Amino acid sequence: MSWIIAVITLTLAGLAVVAFLAVRVLRAAAELGREVDRAQGRLEPVRVLFGERTATVRGQRDESVPEGAYDRDQETARRPA
């Protein structure tokens, strides 16, 4: 009988350790998600600026000029499938 109590006690202790570590992992994952969102927010203006500066190299129209502006969604909708 004492062996059964010892096994149950060790099992519960092991589950407590696993639960504690699971909570730590979930907290770290949430913190990582916030950090990724923050980094993405900081990099977005740089990505847009890079796209604007390299648009002429890639031969795209200048969308900042009203005469050259166009809607990409409408342009792709007009293309035959």
Sequence and secondary structure as in RCSB ss.txt:
>XXXX:A:sequence
MSWIIAVITLTLAGLAVVAFLAVRVLRAAAELGREVDRAQGRLEPVRVLFGERTATVRGQRDESVPEGAYDRDQE
TARRPA
>XXXX:A:secstr
 HHHHHHHHHHHHHHHHHHHHHHHHHHHHHHHHHHHHHHHHHHHHHHHHHHHHHTTTTT   TTSGGG   HHHH
HHHS  
